[in-house]
Amino acid sequence: MGEPLRQPLEPRTPYPAATKRKLSSELWKHRKEYLAISPFYLLFAVFGLFPILFSMYLSFQRWDGIGVMTFNGVNNYRFMLTDPEFWKAVGNTLLIWIYSTIPMLFSALVVAFLLNASFVKFRTFFRIGYFLPNVTSLVAVSIVFSTVFSNNYGLLNYIFTLFGLDPVEWLNHTWGIQLAVSFMVIWRWVGYNAVIYLAGLQSIPTVLYEAAKIDGASGIQSFFRITLPNLRPIILFTVITSTIGGMQIFTEPQVLVGNDGGVNGGGLTIVLYLYREAFINNYFGYGSAVGWGMFVLIALFSLFNWKMVQGKGTM
């Protein structure tokens, strides 16, 4: 069989000059509208797009922030994958995420149910009260919690001594540091997620509960057959946002135990490790590589959580 006959390609028609003039006239006609929205795009380009692209470029360079950049290939990424401290930071971050996110989301769900219950009085007051920790200064929260978990004069140790128990050196143990950081995350984000769950609960039609009650369904059956399926998109949203936020914990351990993560590096999270390498040790190229490594980890972990919450066959 011979080769199929190929039709010669027709030369592309040049872009009509009239169309160009029409596009230019349309841009000029709506110049005021474009000028009005331009500040957002300019700010995004300067403070959003440029840092992203520059950090990608920087991750392949060796630079101390002052001298001349030198191309370093993929050595920054290679060192990151073989650095035990990087993987220790990843492990610490995952442990703190597990300690904080699971009880936080469960507590938020319980609080949302209570706030949605008809027997609760002053519900608006409680909604504001639960949301207040989220707008409190994170540095102030970290300082307060550092006094609560203080080894010598902490509030928790004072309560322990009242009951005849020995004081615990919370900040001298890896698990104590991670527990203190987790409590800070829980305290700050329970109210925020409770408000989101509350909005989801109030969007469920009451006729579904009335129909289930007529059919003789118990409260537990209504929860698992009506409430939980209808709340699944909300739960998915909170899990994904909590995953992204939990993997970027920085201020809590930095204020609580310092830039090295405290004793045995128990509070050394990924972002704290990035900050230490880039802004304390002046390895800006390596810090950029860690940032992109963290981006990949967050994307993979978010995808994993999404699949876990969504269930099989719903991707």
TIMARKOL-184585 format. One record per residue (C-alpha): residue number from 1; residue in three letters; chain; x, y, z. Coordinates in steps of 0.25 Angstrom, whole numbers, plus 5000, padded with zeros to 4 digits. Example, Ala and Ser with C-alpha at 12.3 -4.5 7.8 and 13.67 -1.06 7.14 Angstrom:
<site resi="1" resn="ALA" chain="A" X="5049" Y="4982" Z="5031"/>
<site resi="2" resn="SER" chain="A" X="5055" Y="4996" Z="5029"/>
This chain:
<site resi="1" resn="MET" chain="A" X="5000" Y="5000" Z="5000"/>
<site resi="2" resn="GLY" chain="A" X="5006" Y="5013" Z="4996"/>
<site resi="3" resn="GLU" chain="A" X="5007" Y="5025" Z="5005"/>
<site resi="4" resn="PRO" chain="A" X="4994" Y="5033" Z="5007"/>
<site resi="5" resn="LEU" chain="A" X="4993" Y="5046" Z="4999"/>
<site resi="6" resn="ARG" chain="A" X="4995" Y="5058" Z="5007"/>
<site resi="7" resn="GLN" chain="A" X="4988" Y="5070" Z="5004"/>
<site resi="8" resn="PRO" chain="A" X="4997" Y="5082" Z="5004"/>
<site resi="9" resn="LEU" chain="A" X="4994" Y="5092" Z="5016"/>
<site resi="10" resn="GLU" chain="A" X="4987" Y="5104" Z="5012"/>
<site resi="11" resn="PRO" chain="A" X="4995" Y="5117" Z="5016"/>
<site resi="12" resn="ARG" chain="A" X="4989" Y="5123" Z="5028"/>
<site resi="13" resn="THR" chain="A" X="4980" Y="5135" Z="5026"/>
<site resi="14" resn="PRO" chain="A" X="4987" Y="5147" Z="5032"/>
<site resi="15" resn="TYR" chain="A" X="4980" Y="5153" Z="5044"/>
<site resi="16" resn="PRO" chain="A" X="4970" Y="5164" Z="5037"/>
<site resi="17" resn="ALA" chain="A" X="4975" Y="5178" Z="5040"/>
<site resi="18" resn="ALA" chain="A" X="4961" Y="5182" Z="5042"/>
<site resi="19" resn="THR" chain="A" X="4959" Y="5172" Z="5054"/>
<site resi="20" resn="LYS" chain="A" X="4972" Y="5178" Z="5060"/>
<site resi="21" resn="ARG" chain="A" X="4966" Y="5192" Z="5059"/>
<site resi="22" resn="LYS" chain="A" X="4953" Y="5187" Z="5065"/>
<site resi="23" resn="LEU" chain="A" X="4960" Y="5181" Z="5077"/>
<site resi="24" resn="SER" chain="A" X="4968" Y="5193" Z="5079"/>
<site resi="25" resn="SER" chain="A" X="4956" Y="5202" Z="5078"/>
<site resi="26" resn="GLU" chain="A" X="4949" Y="5193" Z="5088"/>
<site resi="27" resn="LEU" chain="A" X="4960" Y="5194" Z="5098"/>
<site resi="28" resn="TRP" chain="A" X="4961" Y="5209" Z="5096"/>
<site resi="29" resn="LYS" chain="A" X="4946" Y="5210" Z="5098"/>
<site resi="30" resn="HIS" chain="A" X="4946" Y="5202" Z="5111"/>
<site resi="31" resn="ARG" chain="A" X="4959" Y="5208" Z="5116"/>
<site resi="32" resn="LYS" chain="A" X="4952" Y="5214" Z="5129"/>
<site resi="33" resn="GLU" chain="A" X="4947" Y="5200" Z="5133"/>
<site resi="34" resn="TYR" chain="A" X="4961" Y="5194" Z="5130"/>
<site resi="35" resn="LEU" chain="A" X="4967" Y="5205" Z="5138"/>
<site resi="36" resn="ALA" chain="A" X="4958" Y="5203" Z="5150"/>
<site resi="37" resn="ILE" chain="A" X="4961" Y="5188" Z="5151"/>
<site resi="38" resn="SER" chain="A" X="4976" Y="5189" Z="5148"/>
<site resi="39" resn="PRO" chain="A" X="4981" Y="5192" Z="5162"/>
<site resi="40" resn="PHE" chain="A" X="4977" Y="5178" Z="5166"/>
<site resi="41" resn="TYR" chain="A" X="4985" Y="5171" Z="5154"/>
<site resi="42" resn="LEU" chain="A" X="4997" Y="5180" Z="5156"/>
<site resi="43" resn="LEU" chain="A" X="4997" Y="5177" Z="5171"/>
<site resi="44" resn="PHE" chain="A" X="4995" Y="5162" Z="5168"/>
<site resi="45" resn="ALA" chain="A" X="5006" Y="5163" Z="5158"/>
<site resi="46" resn="VAL" chain="A" X="5016" Y="5169" Z="5167"/>
<site resi="47" resn="PHE" chain="A" X="5013" Y="5162" Z="5180"/>
<site resi="48" resn="GLY" chain="A" X="5007" Y="5149" Z="5175"/>
<site resi="49" resn="LEU" chain="A" X="5012" Y="5145" Z="5162"/>
<site resi="50" resn="PHE" chain="A" X="5026" Y="5150" Z="5162"/>
<site resi="51" resn="PRO" chain="A" X="5030" Y="5144" Z="5176"/>
<site resi="52" resn="ILE" chain="A" X="5024" Y="5131" Z="5171"/>
<site resi="53" resn="LEU" chain="A" X="5032" Y="5131" Z="5158"/>
<site resi="54" resn="PHE" chain="A" X="5045" Y="5137" Z="5165"/>
<site resi="55" resn="SER" chain="A" X="5045" Y="5126" Z="5175"/>
<site resi="56" resn="MET" chain="A" X="5044" Y="5115" Z="5165"/>
<site resi="57" resn="TYR" chain="A" X="5056" Y="5122" Z="5158"/>
<site resi="58" resn="LEU" chain="A" X="5063" Y="5124" Z="5171"/>
<site resi="59" resn="SER" chain="A" X="5061" Y="5109" Z="5175"/>
<site resi="60" resn="PHE" chain="A" X="5072" Y="5105" Z="5164"/>
<site resi="61" resn="GLN" chain="A" X="5082" Y="5116" Z="5169"/>
<site resi="62" resn="ARG" chain="A" X="5092" Y="5117" Z="5180"/>
<site resi="63" resn="TRP" chain="A" X="5090" Y="5131" Z="5187"/>
<site resi="64" resn="ASP" chain="A" X="5092" Y="5137" Z="5200"/>
<site resi="65" resn="GLY" chain="A" X="5083" Y="5149" Z="5198"/>
<site resi="66" resn="ILE" chain="A" X="5095" Y="5159" Z="5195"/>
<site resi="67" resn="GLY" chain="A" X="5105" Y="5153" Z="5186"/>
<site resi="68" resn="VAL" chain="A" X="5104" Y="5148" Z="5172"/>
<site resi="69" resn="MET" chain="A" X="5095" Y="5137" Z="5168"/>
<site resi="70" resn="THR" chain="A" X="5101" Y="5124" Z="5163"/>
<site resi="71" resn="PHE" chain="A" X="5094" Y="5113" Z="5156"/>
<site resi="72" resn="ASN" chain="A" X="5093" Y="5101" Z="5165"/>
<site resi="73" resn="GLY" chain="A" X="5084" Y="5091" Z="5156"/>
<site resi="74" resn="VAL" chain="A" X="5076" Y="5082" Z="5164"/>
<site resi="75" resn="ASN" chain="A" X="5086" Y="5081" Z="5175"/>
<site resi="76" resn="ASN" chain="A" X="5076" Y="5089" Z="5185"/>
<site resi="77" resn="TYR" chain="A" X="5065" Y="5078" Z="5182"/>
<site resi="78" resn="ARG" chain="A" X="5075" Y="5067" Z="5183"/>
<site resi="79" resn="PHE" chain="A" X="5080" Y="5072" Z="5197"/>
<site resi="80" resn="MET" chain="A" X="5066" Y="5074" Z="5202"/>
<site resi="81" resn="LEU" chain="A" X="5062" Y="5060" Z="5199"/>
<site resi="82" resn="THR" chain="A" X="5074" Y="5054" Z="5206"/>
<site resi="83" resn="ASP" chain="A" X="5074" Y="5064" Z="5218"/>
<site resi="84" resn="PRO" chain="A" X="5069" Y="5057" Z="5231"/>
<site resi="85" resn="GLU" chain="A" X="5065" Y="5070" Z="5237"/>
<site resi="86" resn="PHE" chain="A" X="5055" Y="5073" Z="5225"/>
<site resi="87" resn="TRP" chain="A" X="5048" Y="5059" Z="5227"/>
<site resi="88" resn="LYS" chain="A" X="5048" Y="5062" Z="5242"/>
<site resi="89" resn="ALA" chain="A" X="5041" Y="5075" Z="5240"/>
<site resi="90" resn="VAL" chain="A" X="5031" Y="5068" Z="5230"/>
<site resi="91" resn="GLY" chain="A" X="5028" Y="5057" Z="5241"/>
<site resi="92" resn="ASN" chain="A" X="5026" Y="5068" Z="5252"/>
<site resi="93" resn="THR" chain="A" X="5017" Y="5075" Z="5243"/>
<site resi="94" resn="LEU" chain="A" X="5008" Y="5063" Z="5240"/>
<site resi="95" resn="LEU" chain="A" X="5008" Y="5059" Z="5255"/>
<site resi="96" resn="ILE" chain="A" X="5003" Y="5073" Z="5259"/>
<site resi="97" resn="TRP" chain="A" X="4993" Y="5073" Z="5248"/>
<site resi="98" resn="ILE" chain="A" X="4988" Y="5059" Z="5253"/>
<site resi="99" resn="TYR" chain="A" X="4988" Y="5064" Z="5267"/>
<site resi="100" resn="SER" chain="A" X="4980" Y="5077" Z="5264"/>
<site resi="101" resn="THR" chain="A" X="4972" Y="5075" Z="5252"/>
<site resi="102" resn="ILE" chain="A" X="4964" Y="5063" Z="5255"/>
<site resi="103" resn="PRO" chain="A" X="4959" Y="5067" Z="5269"/>
<site resi="104" resn="MET" chain="A" X="4957" Y="5081" Z="5264"/>
<site resi="105" resn="LEU" chain="A" X="4948" Y="5077" Z="5253"/>
<site resi="106" resn="PHE" chain="A" X="4940" Y="5068" Z="5262"/>
<site resi="107" resn="SER" chain="A" X="4939" Y="5079" Z="5273"/>
<site resi="108" resn="ALA" chain="A" X="4934" Y="5089" Z="5262"/>
<site resi="109" resn="LEU" chain="A" X="4924" Y="5079" Z="5258"/>
<site resi="110" resn="VAL" chain="A" X="4919" Y="5077" Z="5272"/>
<site resi="111" resn="VAL" chain="A" X="4919" Y="5092" Z="5275"/>
<site resi="112" resn="ALA" chain="A" X="4911" Y="5095" Z="5262"/>
<site resi="113" resn="PHE" chain="A" X="4900" Y="5085" Z="5266"/>
<site resi="114" resn="LEU" chain="A" X="4899" Y="5092" Z="5279"/>
<site resi="115" resn="LEU" chain="A" X="4898" Y="5105" Z="5273"/>
<site resi="116" resn="ASN" chain="A" X="4887" Y="5100" Z="5263"/>
<site resi="117" resn="ALA" chain="A" X="4879" Y="5094" Z="5275"/>
<site resi="118" resn="SER" chain="A" X="4866" Y="5101" Z="5278"/>
<site resi="119" resn="PHE" chain="A" X="4868" Y="5099" Z="5293"/>
<site resi="120" resn="VAL" chain="A" X="4881" Y="5108" Z="5293"/>
<site resi="121" resn="LYS" chain="A" X="4878" Y="5122" Z="5298"/>
<site resi="122" resn="PHE" chain="A" X="4887" Y="5134" Z="5293"/>
<site resi="123" resn="ARG" chain="A" X="4892" Y="5127" Z="5281"/>
<site resi="124" resn="THR" chain="A" X="4897" Y="5140" Z="5274"/>
<site resi="125" resn="PHE" chain="A" X="4905" Y="5143" Z="5287"/>
<site resi="126" resn="PHE" chain="A" X="4911" Y="5129" Z="5286"/>
<site resi="127" resn="ARG" chain="A" X="4914" Y="5130" Z="5271"/>
<site resi="128" resn="ILE" chain="A" X="4922" Y="5142" Z="5273"/>
<site resi="129" resn="GLY" chain="A" X="4929" Y="5137" Z="5285"/>
<site resi="130" resn="TYR" chain="A" X="4933" Y="5124" Z="5278"/>
<site resi="131" resn="PHE" chain="A" X="4938" Y="5132" Z="5266"/>
<site resi="132" resn="LEU" chain="A" X="4946" Y="5142" Z="5274"/>
<site resi="133" resn="PRO" chain="A" X="4959" Y="5134" Z="5275"/>
<site resi="134" resn="ASN" chain="A" X="4960" Y="5133" Z="5260"/>
<site resi="135" resn="VAL" chain="A" X="4962" Y="5149" Z="5260"/>
<site resi="136" resn="THR" chain="A" X="4971" Y="5149" Z="5272"/>
<site resi="137" resn="SER" chain="A" X="4986" Y="5152" Z="5269"/>
<site resi="138" resn="LEU" chain="A" X="4994" Y="5140" Z="5267"/>
<site resi="139" resn="VAL" chain="A" X="5006" Y="5145" Z="5274"/>
<site resi="140" resn="ALA" chain="A" X="4998" Y="5148" Z="5286"/>
<site resi="141" resn="VAL" chain="A" X="4991" Y="5135" Z="5286"/>
<site resi="142" resn="SER" chain="A" X="5005" Y="5128" Z="5285"/>
<site resi="143" resn="ILE" chain="A" X="5010" Y="5136" Z="5297"/>
<site resi="144" resn="VAL" chain="A" X="4998" Y="5133" Z="5306"/>
<site resi="145" resn="PHE" chain="A" X="5000" Y="5118" Z="5303"/>
<site resi="146" resn="SER" chain="A" X="5014" Y="5118" Z="5305"/>
<site resi="147" resn="THR" chain="A" X="5011" Y="5123" Z="5320"/>
<site resi="148" resn="VAL" chain="A" X="5000" Y="5112" Z="5321"/>
<site resi="149" resn="PHE" chain="A" X="5010" Y="5101" Z="5317"/>
<site resi="150" resn="SER" chain="A" X="5022" Y="5107" Z="5324"/>
<site resi="151" resn="ASN" chain="A" X="5031" Y="5097" Z="5331"/>
<site resi="152" resn="ASN" chain="A" X="5033" Y="5105" Z="5344"/>
<site resi="153" resn="TYR" chain="A" X="5021" Y="5114" Z="5346"/>
<site resi="154" resn="GLY" chain="A" X="5011" Y="5109" Z="5336"/>
<site resi="155" resn="LEU" chain="A" X="4996" Y="5109" Z="5339"/>
<site resi="156" resn="LEU" chain="A" X="4995" Y="5094" Z="5335"/>
<site resi="157" resn="ASN" chain="A" X="5006" Y="5091" Z="5345"/>
<site resi="158" resn="TYR" chain="A" X="5000" Y="5099" Z="5356"/>
<site resi="159" resn="ILE" chain="A" X="4987" Y="5091" Z="5354"/>
<site resi="160" resn="PHE" chain="A" X="4995" Y="5078" Z="5355"/>
<site resi="161" resn="THR" chain="A" X="5001" Y="5082" Z="5368"/>
<site resi="162" resn="LEU" chain="A" X="4987" Y="5086" Z="5374"/>
<site resi="163" resn="PHE" chain="A" X="4983" Y="5071" Z="5371"/>
<site resi="164" resn="GLY" chain="A" X="4997" Y="5066" Z="5377"/>
<site resi="165" resn="LEU" chain="A" X="5002" Y="5062" Z="5363"/>
<site resi="166" resn="ASP" chain="A" X="5017" Y="5065" Z="5359"/>
<site resi="167" resn="PRO" chain="A" X="5019" Y="5076" Z="5349"/>
<site resi="168" resn="VAL" chain="A" X="5022" Y="5073" Z="5335"/>
<site resi="169" resn="GLU" chain="A" X="5033" Y="5080" Z="5327"/>
<site resi="170" resn="TRP" chain="A" X="5024" Y="5081" Z="5315"/>
<site resi="171" resn="LEU" chain="A" X="5034" Y="5089" Z="5306"/>
<site resi="172" resn="ASN" chain="A" X="5046" Y="5080" Z="5309"/>
<site resi="173" resn="HIS" chain="A" X="5039" Y="5068" Z="5302"/>
<site resi="174" resn="THR" chain="A" X="5036" Y="5066" Z="5287"/>
<site resi="175" resn="TRP" chain="A" X="5022" Y="5061" Z="5290"/>
<site resi="176" resn="GLY" chain="A" X="5019" Y="5073" Z="5300"/>
<site resi="177" resn="ILE" chain="A" X="5023" Y="5083" Z="5289"/>
<site resi="178" resn="GLN" chain="A" X="5015" Y="5077" Z="5279"/>
<site resi="179" resn="LEU" chain="A" X="5003" Y="5076" Z="5289"/>
<site resi="180" resn="ALA" chain="A" X="5004" Y="5091" Z="5292"/>
<site resi="181" resn="VAL" chain="A" X="5004" Y="5095" Z="5278"/>
<site resi="182" resn="SER" chain="A" X="4993" Y="5086" Z="5275"/>
<site resi="183" resn="PHE" chain="A" X="4984" Y="5092" Z="5286"/>
<site resi="184" resn="MET" chain="A" X="4987" Y="5106" Z="5280"/>
<site resi="185" resn="VAL" chain="A" X="4982" Y="5102" Z="5266"/>
<site resi="186" resn="ILE" chain="A" X="4970" Y="5095" Z="5272"/>
<site resi="187" resn="TRP" chain="A" X="4966" Y="5107" Z="5281"/>
<site resi="188" resn="ARG" chain="A" X="4968" Y="5117" Z="5269"/>
<site resi="189" resn="TRP" chain="A" X="4960" Y="5109" Z="5258"/>
<site resi="190" resn="VAL" chain="A" X="4949" Y="5102" Z="5265"/>
<site resi="191" resn="GLY" chain="A" X="4940" Y="5114" Z="5265"/>
<site resi="192" resn="TYR" chain="A" X="4943" Y="5117" Z="5250"/>
<site resi="193" resn="ASN" chain="A" X="4940" Y="5103" Z="5246"/>
<site resi="194" resn="ALA" chain="A" X="4927" Y="5102" Z="5255"/>
<site resi="195" resn="VAL" chain="A" X="4922" Y="5115" Z="5248"/>
<site resi="196" resn="ILE" chain="A" X="4924" Y="5108" Z="5234"/>
<site resi="197" resn="TYR" chain="A" X="4917" Y="5095" Z="5239"/>
<site resi="198" resn="LEU" chain="A" X="4906" Y="5103" Z="5245"/>
<site resi="199" resn="ALA" chain="A" X="4903" Y="5110" Z="5231"/>
<site resi="200" resn="GLY" chain="A" X="4903" Y="5096" Z="5225"/>
<site resi="201" resn="LEU" chain="A" X="4893" Y="5091" Z="5236"/>
<site resi="202" resn="GLN" chain="A" X="4884" Y="5102" Z="5234"/>
<site resi="203" resn="SER" chain="A" X="4884" Y="5100" Z="5219"/>
<site resi="204" resn="ILE" chain="A" X="4878" Y="5085" Z="5220"/>
<site resi="205" resn="PRO" chain="A" X="4863" Y="5086" Z="5218"/>
<site resi="206" resn="THR" chain="A" X="4855" Y="5083" Z="5230"/>
<site resi="207" resn="VAL" chain="A" X="4845" Y="5075" Z="5222"/>
<site resi="208" resn="LEU" chain="A" X="4855" Y="5064" Z="5221"/>
<site resi="209" resn="TYR" chain="A" X="4856" Y="5062" Z="5237"/>
<site resi="210" resn="GLU" chain="A" X="4840" Y="5063" Z="5238"/>
<site resi="211" resn="ALA" chain="A" X="4839" Y="5052" Z="5227"/>
<site resi="212" resn="ALA" chain="A" X="4849" Y="5044" Z="5235"/>
<site resi="213" resn="LYS" chain="A" X="4842" Y="5046" Z="5248"/>
<site resi="214" resn="ILE" chain="A" X="4828" Y="5042" Z="5242"/>
<site resi="215" resn="ASP" chain="A" X="4835" Y="5029" Z="5236"/>
<site resi="216" resn="GLY" chain="A" X="4840" Y="5026" Z="5250"/>
<site resi="217" resn="ALA" chain="A" X="4855" Y="5029" Z="5249"/>
<site resi="218" resn="SER" chain="A" X="4863" Y="5031" Z="5261"/>
<site resi="219" resn="GLY" chain="A" X="4872" Y="5043" Z="5264"/>
<site resi="220" resn="ILE" chain="A" X="4884" Y="5035" Z="5261"/>
<site resi="221" resn="GLN" chain="A" X="4878" Y="5030" Z="5248"/>
<site resi="222" resn="SER" chain="A" X="4874" Y="5044" Z="5243"/>
<site resi="223" resn="PHE" chain="A" X="4889" Y="5048" Z="5246"/>
<site resi="224" resn="PHE" chain="A" X="4895" Y="5037" Z="5238"/>
<site resi="225" resn="ARG" chain="A" X="4885" Y="5037" Z="5227"/>
<site resi="226" resn="ILE" chain="A" X="4881" Y="5052" Z="5225"/>
<site resi="227" resn="THR" chain="A" X="4891" Y="5061" Z="5233"/>
<site resi="228" resn="LEU" chain="A" X="4904" Y="5055" Z="5229"/>
<site resi="229" resn="PRO" chain="A" X="4902" Y="5053" Z="5214"/>
<site resi="230" resn="ASN" chain="A" X="4897" Y="5067" Z="5213"/>
<site resi="231" resn="LEU" chain="A" X="4909" Y="5072" Z="5221"/>
<site resi="232" resn="ARG" chain="A" X="4919" Y="5064" Z="5212"/>
<site resi="233" resn="PRO" chain="A" X="4923" Y="5076" Z="5203"/>
<site resi="234" resn="ILE" chain="A" X="4924" Y="5085" Z="5215"/>
<site resi="235" resn="ILE" chain="A" X="4933" Y="5075" Z="5222"/>
<site resi="236" resn="LEU" chain="A" X="4941" Y="5073" Z="5210"/>
<site resi="237" resn="PHE" chain="A" X="4944" Y="5088" Z="5209"/>
<site resi="238" resn="THR" chain="A" X="4948" Y="5089" Z="5224"/>
<site resi="239" resn="VAL" chain="A" X="4957" Y="5077" Z="5222"/>
<site resi="240" resn="ILE" chain="A" X="4964" Y="5083" Z="5210"/>
<site resi="241" resn="THR" chain="A" X="4966" Y="5096" Z="5216"/>
<site resi="242" resn="SER" chain="A" X="4970" Y="5090" Z="5229"/>
<site resi="243" resn="THR" chain="A" X="4980" Y="5082" Z="5222"/>
<site resi="244" resn="ILE" chain="A" X="4986" Y="5094" Z="5215"/>
<site resi="245" resn="GLY" chain="A" X="4986" Y="5102" Z="5227"/>
<site resi="246" resn="GLY" chain="A" X="4992" Y="5091" Z="5236"/>
<site resi="247" resn="MET" chain="A" X="5003" Y="5089" Z="5227"/>
<site resi="248" resn="GLN" chain="A" X="5007" Y="5103" Z="5228"/>
<site resi="249" resn="ILE" chain="A" X="5008" Y="5105" Z="5243"/>
<site resi="250" resn="PHE" chain="A" X="5019" Y="5115" Z="5246"/>
<site resi="251" resn="THR" chain="A" X="5016" Y="5126" Z="5257"/>
<site resi="252" resn="GLU" chain="A" X="5011" Y="5116" Z="5268"/>
<site resi="253" resn="PRO" chain="A" X="5024" Y="5108" Z="5269"/>
<site resi="254" resn="GLN" chain="A" X="5033" Y="5120" Z="5265"/>
<site resi="255" resn="VAL" chain="A" X="5028" Y="5128" Z="5277"/>
<site resi="256" resn="LEU" chain="A" X="5027" Y="5116" Z="5286"/>
<site resi="257" resn="VAL" chain="A" X="5040" Y="5110" Z="5285"/>
<site resi="258" resn="GLY" chain="A" X="5049" Y="5118" Z="5275"/>
<site resi="259" resn="ASN" chain="A" X="5055" Y="5116" Z="5261"/>
<site resi="260" resn="ASP" chain="A" X="5061" Y="5103" Z="5264"/>
<site resi="261" resn="GLY" chain="A" X="5048" Y="5096" Z="5268"/>
<site resi="262" resn="GLY" chain="A" X="5052" Y="5095" Z="5283"/>
<site resi="263" resn="VAL" chain="A" X="5057" Y="5082" Z="5290"/>
<site resi="264" resn="ASN" chain="A" X="5061" Y="5071" Z="5280"/>
<site resi="265" resn="GLY" chain="A" X="5054" Y="5080" Z="5269"/>
<site resi="266" resn="GLY" chain="A" X="5040" Y="5075" Z="5273"/>
<site resi="267" resn="GLY" chain="A" X="5034" Y="5088" Z="5268"/>
<site resi="268" resn="LEU" chain="A" X="5041" Y="5089" Z="5255"/>
<site resi="269" resn="THR" chain="A" X="5031" Y="5090" Z="5245"/>
<site resi="270" resn="ILE" chain="A" X="5033" Y="5091" Z="5230"/>
<site resi="271" resn="VAL" chain="A" X="5031" Y="5106" Z="5229"/>
<site resi="272" resn="LEU" chain="A" X="5039" Y="5108" Z="5241"/>
<site resi="273" resn="TYR" chain="A" X="5050" Y="5100" Z="5235"/>
<site resi="274" resn="LEU" chain="A" X="5049" Y="5108" Z="5222"/>
<site resi="275" resn="TYR" chain="A" X="5050" Y="5121" Z="5230"/>
<site resi="276" resn="ARG" chain="A" X="5062" Y="5116" Z="5237"/>
<site resi="277" resn="GLU" chain="A" X="5069" Y="5112" Z="5225"/>
<site resi="278" resn="ALA" chain="A" X="5066" Y="5124" Z="5216"/>
<site resi="279" resn="PHE" chain="A" X="5065" Y="5136" Z="5226"/>
<site resi="280" resn="ILE" chain="A" X="5074" Y="5131" Z="5238"/>
<site resi="281" resn="ASN" chain="A" X="5085" Y="5123" Z="5230"/>
<site resi="282" resn="ASN" chain="A" X="5083" Y="5132" Z="5217"/>
<site resi="283" resn="TYR" chain="A" X="5082" Y="5119" Z="5208"/>
<site resi="284" resn="PHE" chain="A" X="5071" Y="5126" Z="5199"/>
<site resi="285" resn="GLY" chain="A" X="5072" Y="5116" Z="5188"/>
<site resi="286" resn="TYR" chain="A" X="5071" Y="5104" Z="5197"/>
<site resi="287" resn="GLY" chain="A" X="5059" Y="5111" Z="5204"/>
<site resi="288" resn="SER" chain="A" X="5052" Y="5113" Z="5191"/>
<site resi="289" resn="ALA" chain="A" X="5054" Y="5098" Z="5188"/>
<site resi="290" resn="VAL" chain="A" X="5048" Y="5095" Z="5201"/>
<site resi="291" resn="GLY" chain="A" X="5036" Y="5104" Z="5198"/>
<site resi="292" resn="TRP" chain="A" X="5033" Y="5096" Z="5185"/>
<site resi="293" resn="GLY" chain="A" X="5035" Y="5083" Z="5192"/>
<site resi="294" resn="MET" chain="A" X="5025" Y="5087" Z="5202"/>
<site resi="295" resn="PHE" chain="A" X="5015" Y="5091" Z="5191"/>
<site resi="296" resn="VAL" chain="A" X="5016" Y="5077" Z="5185"/>
<site resi="297" resn="LEU" chain="A" X="5014" Y="5071" Z="5199"/>
<site resi="298" resn="ILE" chain="A" X="5002" Y="5080" Z="5202"/>
<site resi="299" resn="ALA" chain="A" X="4996" Y="5076" Z="5188"/>
<site resi="300" resn="LEU" chain="A" X="4998" Y="5061" Z="5190"/>
<site resi="301" resn="PHE" chain="A" X="4993" Y="5061" Z="5204"/>
<site resi="302" resn="SER" chain="A" X="4981" Y="5070" Z="5200"/>
<site resi="303" resn="LEU" chain="A" X="4978" Y="5060" Z="5189"/>
<site resi="304" resn="PHE" chain="A" X="4979" Y="5048" Z="5198"/>
<site resi="305" resn="ASN" chain="A" X="4969" Y="5055" Z="5208"/>
<site resi="306" resn="TRP" chain="A" X="4960" Y="5059" Z="5197"/>
<site resi="307" resn="LYS" chain="A" X="4959" Y="5044" Z="5193"/>
<site resi="308" resn="MET" chain="A" X="4957" Y="5039" Z="5207"/>
<site resi="309" resn="VAL" chain="A" X="4945" Y="5049" Z="5210"/>
<site resi="310" resn="GLN" chain="A" X="4939" Y="5047" Z="5196"/>
<site resi="311" resn="GLY" chain="A" X="4939" Y="5032" Z="5196"/>
<site resi="312" resn="LYS" chain="A" X="4941" Y="5023" Z="5185"/>
<site resi="313" resn="GLY" chain="A" X="4936" Y="5026" Z="5170"/>
<site resi="314" resn="THR" chain="A" X="4933" Y="5040" Z="5173"/>
<site resi="315" resn="MET" chain="A" X="4946" Y="5047" Z="5167"/>
